[in-house]
């Protein structure tokens, strides 16, 4: 081998040996450095400032994800907003359940119980003016559903009004509440009628009647106007007719209701008494007295189911037909006045069927037992507004402000009259 080739081989061998030596030394020093770092990092008595800083973890680039579909995006949103999702589901579910339950209740058949021979056995006493459209409507509906309806009357004209319908199971019950002896005699006759076995068909099984409900209806009209314009005789007539007389009738029938385990129903208006608008003092006073009377009865009587039904706004026009339109006079005049002033169509109320169904369910199905039932559009809403809303908000809802406050003036005869810059006197009020 030539000398030049031998020298080149020796130089390459020396370089490779030197590189290998330096790499081994560098690897050894790195190993010693890592061991020292680990030792110092795990030493408890060494201050943190002297400990080596750990290397940050290597960040790997995230893999690109394909765009999520509609279902995947919805699932991801729901998982991040569980509280909102639960609230929405609860709201929709509750609303759907209420609608389903109401429709199911409306479709259910409501018929009174009958004897084995098909005769009627359940009696209802309906205390209200026979001339009132509400009394007539409710009596016809209860009779159609299988009840025997008795309506107390105090004059021949009222008895003739009931007989004009020619319904065999809607009967007049002569009752003179001003005579205690006459009232007691009427109640004794009704008691004997309930306790006497009846044979609708000869040689058939006997059955007895049962007084299931005693219903007090609101008066058809109330005096309207400023308090200073309502005379003492008018106040006396309002209180005697709408408070003292109904309370006396209830007190006279209470022993019979307790023995029959009947349901005592009070039907009262809800909108005006809740808002207590001006010019409606008699209605507010009468309804407030009935509320307190019902509360006291519930505290004192445990064997009588006492239920108060608060009435809202009803659409009586759809049931007019051959019958007269079942609209209370003060409600009708108020609706017409609202139409004239606002230039808008007043919203329709609830159908009259809701009132009939609620009365039936209260009597037969113990709906609202010992409590209060709200029926009609606005009954519960206005009740809450009257209880919790500030007076200023209620006044704003009624359109009351300083410009249209009633201005009381005195006439030459000494009688007071009211006027306003914007309000006109309603005919017939």
C-alpha positions in Angstrom: 0.0 0.0 0.0 1.4 3.4 -0.8 2.4 5.8 1.9 -0.1 8.5 0.9 -3.1 6.1 1.2 -1.8 4.9 4.5 -1.6 8.5 5.9 -5.1 9.3 4.7 -6.5 6.2 6.4 -4.8 7.1 9.7 -6.2 10.6 9.6 -9.8 9.4 9.0 -9.6 6.9 11.7 -8.4 9.5 14.2 -11.3 11.9 13.2 -13.9 9.2 13.7 -12.5 8.2 17.0 -12.4 11.8 18.2 -16.1 12.4 17.1 -17.2 9.3 18.9 -15.3 10.3 22.0 -16.8 13.8 22.0 -20.4 12.5 21.5 -20.0 10.0 24.4 -18.7 12.8 26.6 -21.6 15.1 25.6 -24.2 12.4 26.3 -22.6 11.7 29.6 -22.7 15.3 30.7 -26.4 15.6 29.5 -27.2 12.5 31.6 -25.5 14.0 34.6 -27.3 17.3 34.1 -30.7 15.6 33.9 -30.0 13.6 37.0 -28.9 16.7 38.9 -32.0 18.6 37.7 -34.3 15.8 38.9 -32.4 15.6 42.2 -32.7 19.4 42.8 -36.3 19.4 41.7 -37.2 16.6 44.2 -35.3 18.1 47.1 -37.8 19.5 49.6 -35.4 21.8 51.5 -34.2 23.6 48.4 -36.0 26.9 47.7 -38.2 27.1 44.6 -36.2 29.9 43.2 -33.1 27.7 43.0 -34.9 24.7 41.5 -34.6 24.3 37.7 -37.7 25.3 35.6 -39.3 22.3 34.0 -39.5 22.3 30.2 -42.9 23.1 28.8 -44.7 20.2 27.2 -44.4 20.0 23.5 -47.5 21.3 21.7 -48.7 19.1 19.0 -50.8 20.7 16.3 -54.5 19.8 16.7 -55.9 17.7 13.9 -58.3 19.5 11.7 -61.9 18.4 12.3 -64.5 18.3 9.7 -67.4 20.8 10.2 -70.0 19.3 12.6 -73.5 18.5 11.3 -76.8 19.9 12.6 -77.4 17.1 15.1 -73.8 17.2 16.4 -73.9 21.0 16.8 -77.2 20.8 18.6 -75.9 18.1 21.0 -72.8 20.2 21.7 -74.9 23.3 22.4 -77.2 21.4 24.7 -74.3 20.0 26.6 -72.9 23.5 27.2 -76.3 25.1 28.1 -77.9 22.5 30.3 -79.8 24.9 32.6 -81.3 26.8 29.6 -82.3 23.5 28.0 -83.9 22.2 31.1 -85.9 25.4 31.5 -87.1 25.3 27.9 -88.1 21.7 28.1 -89.9 22.2 31.4 -91.8 25.2 30.0 -92.8 23.5 26.8 -93.7 20.3 28.6 -95.8 22.0 31.2 -97.7 24.0 28.6 -98.3 21.0 26.5 -99.6 19.1 29.5 -102.0 21.9 30.5 -103.4 22.2 26.9 -103.8 18.4 26.7 -105.5 18.2 30.1 -107.8 21.1 29.3 -108.9 19.5 25.9 -109.3 16.2 27.6 -111.5 17.8 30.3 -113.6 19.6 27.7 -114.2 16.4 25.8 -115.2 14.4 28.9 -118.9 13.7 29.4 -120.5 15.4 32.4 -123.7 13.8 33.6 -125.3 13.7 37.0 -125.7 10.4 38.8 -129.0 8.6 38.3 -130.8 5.8 40.1 -130.9 2.3 38.8 -134.2 2.9 37.2 -132.9 6.0 35.4 -134.6 8.6 37.6 -132.8 11.8 38.6 -131.4 11.8 42.2 -129.2 14.9 42.6 -130.7 18.2 43.5 -129.2 21.7 43.1 -130.5 24.9 44.7 -129.6 27.9 42.6 -130.0 31.2 44.5 -130.2 34.0 42.0 -132.7 36.4 40.4 -134.9 34.4 38.0 -134.8 37.4 35.7 -131.0 37.2 35.5 -129.7 35.7 32.2 -126.9 34.0 34.1 -129.4 32.2 36.4 -131.4 31.1 33.4 -128.3 29.9 31.5 -126.9 27.9 34.4 -130.2 26.4 35.4 -130.9 25.1 31.9 -127.4 23.7 31.6 -127.6 21.9 35.0 -131.0 20.5 34.1 -129.7 19.3 30.7 -126.9 17.4 32.5 -129.3 15.5 34.8 -129.8 17.6 37.9 -133.1 18.7 39.5 -132.8 22.5 39.9 -134.7 24.5 42.5 -134.7 28.3 42.3 -135.9 30.3 45.3 -138.6 32.8 44.4 -140.4 35.5 46.5 -143.1 36.6 44.1 -145.6 35.3 41.6 -143.9 37.0 38.7 -140.6 35.2 39.5 -142.4 31.9 39.7 -144.0 32.5 36.3 -140.6 33.4 34.8 -139.4 30.0 35.8 -142.5 28.2 34.6 -142.2 29.9 31.2 -139.3 27.6 30.2 -141.6 24.6 30.7 -138.9 22.4 32.2 -140.2 19.7 34.5 -136.9 19.5 36.5 -136.5 23.3 36.9 -138.8 24.1 39.8 -139.6 27.2 41.9 -139.0 27.1 45.6 -141.2 29.7 47.4 -139.0 31.4 50.0 -139.7 34.6 52.0 -136.5 35.4 53.7 -138.1 38.3 55.6 -140.3 35.8 57.5 -138.3 33.4 59.7 -141.4 31.1 60.1 -142.0 30.9 56.3 -138.3 30.2 55.7 -138.3 27.4 58.3 -141.4 25.9 56.7 -139.8 25.9 53.2 -136.7 24.2 54.5 -138.7 21.6 56.3 -140.6 20.8 53.1 -137.4 20.5 51.2 -135.9 18.2 53.9 -139.0 15.9 53.8 -138.7 15.8 50.0 -135.1 14.7 50.2 -135.7 12.1 52.9 -138.9 10.6 51.3 -138.4 7.5 49.1 -139.6 8.1 45.6 -141.1 5.7 43.1 -141.0 7.1 39.6 -142.7 4.0 38.2 -145.2 1.9 40.0 -143.7 -1.3 41.6 -140.1 0.0 40.9 -137.3 0.3 43.3 -137.4 3.4 45.5 -134.7 6.0 45.6 -134.0 9.1 47.6 -132.9 12.6 46.5 -129.6 14.1 47.5 -128.9 17.8 47.8 -125.5 18.0 46.1 -124.9 21.8 45.8 -126.2 25.2 47.0 -125.1 27.9 44.6 -125.2 31.6 45.1 -125.0 33.7 41.9 -123.9 37.3 41.6 -126.6 40.0 41.1 -127.1 41.0 37.5 -126.5 44.7 38.1 -124.9 47.1 40.5 -125.4 50.9 40.9 -122.5 52.8 39.3 -121.4 56.4 39.9 -119.4 58.4 42.3 -119.7 57.6 46.0 -121.0 61.0 46.8 -123.8 60.5 44.3 -125.1 57.3 45.8 -127.7 58.1 48.4 -128.3 56.4 51.7 -131.5 54.6 50.5 -129.5 53.2 47.5 -126.8 52.0 49.8 -129.4 50.4 52.1 -131.0 48.7 49.2 -127.7 47.4 47.9 -126.6 46.0 51.2 -129.9 44.4 52.1 -130.4 42.8 48.7 -126.8 41.7 48.0 -125.4 41.0 51.4 -128.0 40.6 54.2 -130.5 38.5 52.1 -127.9 36.0 50.7 -126.3 35.6 54.1 -129.6 35.0 55.8 -130.5 32.4 53.2 -127.2 30.6 53.7 -127.5 30.6 57.5 -131.0 29.1 57.2 -129.9 26.3 54.9 -126.6 25.5 56.7 -128.0 22.7 58.9 -129.5 21.0 55.8 -126.3 21.4 53.9 -124.3 19.9 56.7 -126.6 16.9 57.0 -126.5 16.3 53.2 -122.8 16.9 53.0 -123.4 19.4 50.2 -121.2 21.8 48.4 -121.7 25.5 49.0 -120.7 27.6 46.0 -120.2 31.4 45.9 -120.0 32.9 42.4 -118.5 36.4 42.4 -117.0 38.8 40.0 -113.2 39.1 39.9 -112.2 41.9 37.6 -113.8 45.0 39.1 -113.4 44.1 42.8 -109.8 43.2 42.2 -109.0 46.6 40.5 -111.4 48.7 42.5 -112.0 51.2 39.7 -113.8 54.4 40.4 -117.6 54.6 40.2 -117.9 50.9 41.2 -118.0 51.2 45.0 -121.2 49.1 45.6 -119.8 46.1 43.6 -116.4 46.3 45.4 -118.1 46.6 48.8 -120.5 43.7 48.2 -117.8 41.4 46.8 -115.4 42.2 49.6 -118.0 41.4 52.2 -118.7 38.0 50.5 -114.9 37.2 50.5 -114.7 37.8 54.3 -117.9 35.8 54.9 -116.6 32.9 52.9 -113.3 33.0 54.8 -115.2 32.9 58.1 -117.4 30.0 57.1 -114.4 28.0 56.1 -112.9 28.5 59.5 -116.1 27.5 61.4 -117.6 24.7 59.2 -115.6 21.6 58.5 -118.4 19.3 57.2 -119.4 21.6 54.3 -117.3 22.0 51.2 -117.2 25.8 50.6 -115.8 26.9 47.2 -115.6 30.4 45.8 -115.6 30.7 42.0 -114.2 34.0 40.7 -115.6 35.0 37.4 -113.7 36.7 34.6 -114.8 37.9 31.2 -117.1 35.6 29.2 -118.2 35.8 25.6 -121.9 35.5 26.1 -122.8 36.6 22.6 -122.2 33.2 21.0 -124.9 31.7 23.1 -127.6 34.3 22.4 -129.6 32.5 19.6 -133.2 32.4 20.5 -132.3 33.2 24.1 -131.6 36.7 25.1 -128.0 37.8 25.1 -126.5 36.8 28.4 -124.6 40.0 29.2 -124.9 41.8 32.5 -126.1 45.4 31.9 -123.2 47.1 33.5 -120.7 44.9 31.6 -122.5 45.6 28.4 -122.5 49.4 28.9 -118.8 49.3 29.9 -117.9 47.3 26.8 -119.7 49.7 24.6 -118.0 52.7 26.2 -114.6 51.1 25.8 -115.3 50.5 22.1 -116.3 54.1 21.6 -113.3 55.6 23.4 -110.6 53.3 22.2 -111.9 52.8 18.7 -111.0 49.1 19.0 -112.8 45.9 19.2 -112.9 44.6 22.8 -111.2 41.2 23.1 -113.5 38.2 23.3 -113.9 36.5 26.6 -114.0 32.8 27.5 -116.8 30.7 26.2 -119.7 30.1 28.6 -119.0 26.4 28.4 -116.0 26.9 30.7 -118.3 28.2 33.5 -120.7 25.3 33.1 -117.9 22.8 33.2 -116.3 24.4 36.2 -119.6 24.4 38.2 -120.2 20.8 37.3 -116.6 19.7 38.2 -116.9 21.6 41.5 -120.1 19.8 42.4 -119.3 16.3 41.2 -115.6 16.0 40.9 -114.6 18.1 44.0 -112.7 20.6 41.9 -111.1 23.3 44.1 -112.4 21.7 47.3 -112.4 24.2 50.1 -110.6 26.8 48.0 -111.0 29.2 45.1 -111.5 28.5 41.4 -110.8 31.0 38.7 -113.0 30.8 35.6 -113.0 33.2 32.6 -110.5 35.3 30.9 -108.6 37.7 33.2 -110.0 36.3 36.4 -106.6 35.1 37.8 -104.6 37.8 36.1 -106.6 40.7 37.5 -106.7 39.1 40.9 -102.9 39.0 41.0 -102.6 42.5 39.6 -105.0 43.8 42.3 -103.1 42.1 45.1 -99.5 42.7 44.1 -99.3 45.6 41.6 -98.8 49.1 43.0 -101.8 51.5 42.9 -100.1 53.7 40.4 -99.8 50.9 37.9 -103.4 49.9 38.4 -104.5 53.5 37.9 -102.4 53.7 34.7 -104.1 50.6 33.4 -107.5 52.1 34.1 -106.5 55.3 32.3 -106.7 57.4 35.5 -104.6 60.6 35.5 -104.9 64.1 36.7 -106.5 65.3 33.5 -109.5 62.9 33.7 -110.0 62.7 37.4 -113.7 63.2 38.3 -114.5 66.8 39.3 -117.3 67.0 41.9 -119.5 70.0 41.7 -122.6 71.1 43.5 -125.8 71.9 41.8 -128.4 74.4 42.9 -130.5 71.8 44.5 -127.6 70.8 46.7 -126.9 67.4 44.9 -123.4 66.7 43.8 -122.6 65.9 40.3 -119.4 64.8 38.6 -117.7 65.9 35.4 -114.4 65.6 33.6 -112.5 67.3 30.9 -112.5 64.0 28.9 -115.1 61.7 30.3 -118.8 62.0 29.4 -121.7 60.7 31.4 -122.7 57.3 30.2 -126.5 57.0 29.5 -128.2 54.8 32.0 -125.4 54.9 34.6 
